[in-house]
Amino acid sequence: MKRILVVEPYFGGSHKQFIRGLQKNIEAEFLLITLPARKWKMRMQLSAPWFADCVGKMKNRYFDTVLCSTFVDVAVLRALLTQMDNWNAGCDFCTYFHENQFAYPVRSADRASHLFGTINFTTALASDRLAFNSCFNWQTFFESSSRLVKRAADIDLQHQLEQVEDKASILYPGIDFAHFNDRNRRRNKIPTICWNHRWEHDKNPEEFFHSLGELEDMGYNFKLVILGQSFRNNPPVFAHAAQRFHDKIEHIGFAETREEYISHLENSDIVVSTAIHEFFGISIIEAIRAGCIPLLPDRLSYPELYPQKYLYKEGELTLQLKKLLERFHDNGIMNDEAIDTERFSWPCLRGAYQTWLFPPGEKKPG
C-alpha cells in the first residue's frame, strides 16, 4: 500500500476537515504530523525545520508522497528531508492551496506581508504537484506571482513561473454529506436567515447586520440563525446584533457538534455571505445541501460555483434580500431548482485526488 506523510502546521477548521476526508477516501497508509491551528505566521516561517526533526526521529522514513498545505515552507522542508539517510529520494511533494497569502486581505499595513506570498511561491516551485481549491484561488496566485517575478528586476524567473503553471490543477475540497438529511423539508412560516461563517472582519459581518437592520426598519419579518467560530477579539458588531435582534435570534454561537450544526442549517431557509475574502466557501455548500437558498456576493470564488441568479452586485444586498423575503411570502421560493452539491462530495472527487496524490506511470528512482 502507498504511504503518505501529511504535514499540517494548522490542523483545524477546513484544513483538518480536508485531511480527515482524505483519510476516509484515499487508499493509502497515512502518517500525520500536525500542529494546532494558531500562530499561522510563525508556522509558515519556522514549522518546516520542526517537521523535518520529527521525521528524523522515525525509523521508517520511506514515503511515496508528502502532502503539505501552504502554511508549510516546502522548499525548506524538502531540502532538509533529502539530506537524511533512508529518505526516499523519489518521494513526490504535493501542496494543496486552501488559500494563498497574496490574496489575503490585510487590515493594517505590514511591511513583511509580502514575505508570506513569497513563501507560497517558493513552495510552489519546490513541489511536484499543486492543487488549488478554486479557479479564483489559482488565478489570484498566478497573477500575483507574475507581479512578484517582474519586480525581481535583473533576476529572470519567467521560466520558473511557467513551471508552476504547468504543475497546477484545480481540485475542489471534498465534503462529507453523510449526516445531511436528503429528504425535502417544509419551509418555516417566518423565513429564517442563516450566517455560518467565522466571526472575523474578512467575512464582512458589518454589511450583513446593516442590511438586516434596514429590512427590519422596512417592516420585514424574519428569524436569525448565527453560526460560526468566534475568537477572543470578535468584531463588536456581533454583540450589537445580539442586542438589536434578540427577539429574532433562534440561535447564536458556535455549534459544538456537527450534528447540531447541520440541524441549525436544516432549520434555516436562506444563507447569506458578505465575504470580502473567500477562496472556496465550504459553509455555503453545506447550507445549500441542508436546503437553504443562497444569496452571495458577485465576487471571489462564488461566480465560478453558483448560478448568477444567486449573486448580488456591490451595494445590492438589502435589495436582493428584500426580493427574496417577498418571494418567500409569495411561496415562489419553493420552486427554486436545487443546486448540484453532489459534485463537491468525496465519492465524486476521490478518484481525482487518488490520481493527484499517486499518479500512475513510472516511479521515480528511489
N, C-alpha and C positions, 0 to 999 in steps of 0.2 A: 504493500500500500504506500502511496505517496506520503511524504512527510512535509508538513508546512509549519514554519515558525511565524507566529503572529506577534508583531512588535507594536504595541499601542501605548503611548505615553499619556493618553487622555481617555481612559477607559470609563466612559459614562455616556448617558444620553444616546444619541443616534449612533455614535461610534460603537458603543457596547452592544446595542441592538443589532447592528450590522454584523458584528463578529459572531454573536450568538446564532444569527440566521445562517451564516456560513457553516458553522459547526454542525447544524442540523441538516444541511442540504448538500454539502460537498463531500465527496468520497475521498477522505484523507485522514491521516493521523495529525491532529492539531496539538501544538505546544504553544501556549500563550505566555508572554512576558508583558506585564502591564504595570501602569502607574495610575493612581486616582486622577479623576478629571478636575484638575486645578493647576494654576500657575502655568498656563499654556506657553507664555513667552520663554520662561525658564526651560520648559520641556523641549521646545524647539532648539534651543541653543546647547543644552548640555545632557539631554537624555541619551543620545547615541553612545557616548563612552560608557555610561552605566549599563545600557543594554548589552554592549559588547563584553563588559566584565561578567555579566550574568551568563552569557553564552560560554565564556572562557572557563567557567566552573562546571560545565556539563561534561559528562563522559562521552555521550553520543552527540557529535556536532554535525551529523550528516542530515541535510535537509534538501528537498527538491526545490522549494520555493520559500522565500521570505516575504511576508506581506506586511507593509507599513502603511500608516496614514501620513498625512502631510505635516503632522506635528513631530515627525522624525527627520533629522538631518541624515538622509540616506547616504549621501556622499561620504560623510564621516563614518557612519556605521559600517558601510561596505568596506571601506579602507581598513578599518580595524579588524573586521572579521576575516578578511582574506589573508591577514598576517598570521592567523592561528594555525597550529598543527591540527590535522584531522578535520579541516573545514573543506566542504565540497566546493571546489572552485567553479564547478559547473552550475551551482545553485543560481536560480533566477530571483531577481528582486522586483516585486510588483508593488506599486504605490497606488492607493485609492485616494482620490481627491474628494473628500466630503466638502471641502472648501478650498479657497486659495486666498492667501493673505493680501494679494494685490487688490482684490475687490472688496475687502472687508472694510466697512466704514469706520473711520477713526473720529471719535468725538472731540479730541483736542490734538493740537499739533504735537507730533512726536518725531524728533529728528531721526530716531532709529527705526521708524516704522518700515522703511524700505528694506531693512535687513531681513525681515521675515519673508517678504516676497522673493528676495534673492535666494534664501534657503530653499523655498519651494522650487525655484528654477534649477538650482544645482541638484536638488533631489530628483527632479525630472530627468536631468542629464545622466545621473548615476543609476537610474532604474532601467530595467529591461522592458517593462511594460507599464503603462499608465492607464487608469480608468477614471473618468470624471462622472459625477453623479447627474450631470445635466449638460446640455449644449451650452447653456448660459455660463456655466462654470468654466467649461473649456474655452469658450470664446473670450471671456474676460481674462483668463490666464494667458492665453496666447497673445492677445493684443497688448497686455501689459508687459509680457516677456519681450515682445518686439520693441517696445519703447525702451525697455531696460537695456537691451543689447545695442540699440542705437546710441544710447548715452555713453557707451564704452569708448567712444571716440576712436583712437587708433588701435583698439583691440577688436578684431573681426570675429564675431561669434555667430554670424548668419548661418553657417553650416550646422553648428550645434543646435540652433533654433529649429532648423529643418528636421534634424534627427528627433527632437522632442515631438514635433508634429507627426512624424511617421509612426511613432510607437504609442500614440494616444488613441483611446476609444471612449465611447460613451456607454456607461452601464448604470442604469437606474438602480438605486439600492432596493434589494428585495424587502418585502414587508410580509409579516406573518399575520394572516387574517383568520387564524384558527378560532379565536374567541368571538368573532363577529357573528351576528345573527343575520342569516341570509334572507329571512322571510320579510315580506313587505309589512310595513307598520303604518298605523294611522298617525296623522299629524296632530299636534296639540291644538286645543281650541284657541289659545293665545300663542302666537308664534314665539319660539324660544331661539334666541340668537346666541351662538357659541363663540368664545375666544379660547383657543387652545395652543397658545404659543408661550415661549419663555417671557418672563416679566422683565424685559430689558428694552433699552431705548431703540435698538436696531429693529425691533418689531413694531415700533411706532404706535404704542397704545394711546398716546395723546389724541391722534386723529380718530381712532376708533371711539373713544369715550366722548369726544367732542361731537361726533355725528349722532351718537345716541342721545346726547343732551338736546341737540336740535330737533330730533324726531319726537322726543318727549314733549318739548315745548310746542310742537305742532299738534299734539294730542294723540299721537300714535301709541298704541298699547303693545307691549312685548315683555317677555321674560328674558333673563340672562343666565348663562352658564359660563363662568370664568375659570378656565383650567390653566395649567402650565406651571413650570418650575419657577419659584421665586428665589431671590437671593438677598444677601444682607442689605444691599443698597438698592431696593426696588425703586423704580420711578414713582414719585409721590402721587401720580395720577391714579394709581390703584387704590390708595387709601381714600382719596377724594371720591372716587367712583363708588366705593363700598358704602359711603355715607349717602351720596346723592341717589343711588339706585337701590337702596337697601330693600325697598318693597318689591322690587322686580327680580332680585337675585335668587335663583334657585340653588346655586352652588357657587362658591368662590374659594379657590385654593387648589393646591396640588392633590391629585388623586393618588392615594397610597398604593393601590394595586392596579394592575392592568384591567382587571375585570370591572373595577369601579370606574376607571377612566372610560372604558368602552360604553358602560351603562349611561354615563352622562352624555356621551356623544349620541347614543341612540335615543335619548330623551330630548335632543335638540332638533331644530328644523333648519337653521341657517348657520353656516360657518363663515366668518369674515376674516380676511387678512388685510393688514395695512402695512406690511413689512417694507422696509427700505433695504433690508439685507435678507436674502433667501437664495441659496444655491439649488435647493430642491423643494423641500417642504413636505415631509412625511406626515405631519399632523393634519394637513389639509386632506390628503388622500385618505387617512384614517377616518376623518369626519364624513367624507363623501361615502366611504364604504358603509358607514353607520347610518346613512340615509339623509345626510344634510345636503342642502343646496348651497354651493359655494358662491361667494362674492369676493373677487380678488383683484388686486391692482394690475393694470396692464403694463407690467414691467417684470424684471428679474427672470426667474425660470417659469413663471406662470403662463406666458403666451405659448410656450412650446408644449405645455402639458394639458391645457384645457381649452375648450371651445371659446370663441370670442364673446359669446353672449353672457359668459360668467365673469367677464373682466370689466373693470370700470376705469375711466380715464382720470388723470390727475384732477383733483378737486371735485369729483363727481360721486364720492362715496355716499353722502347723505341723499342725493337724488336717486341713485340706483337702489339703495337700501329702502328708501321710501316706496319706490315702484314694486320692490319685492314684497314688502309688507302689504301693499294694496292687492297684489296678485294673490297673496296668501289668503286674505279675507274673501277674495272672489273665488277661492278654490282652484284658481288656474295653475298654481304652483304644483298641484297634484299631477299634472300632465307632463311634467318635465321628463325628458328622456334620461335614462340612467347613464352616468359617466362610467366608462370602462375602467375599473380599478384592477381587474384581474391581471392585466399586463404588468403590473408592478408586484405581483405576488412571487414568492420564491419558486413555486412549481414552474412558472413561466420563465424565470430568469436563471435557474440553477445550471442549465446547460451552458449558457454563455459564460457564467462565472467559472465553471469547471474548465472550460477551454482557455479562458484568460489566465487562470492560475497554473494550469498544467497543459500547455498546448501540445497537440500531437506532433509527431515527427522525430527527427534525430535528436538525441540527447547531447547536450554539450559535454565535452570531456571533463571528467571529474579530477 
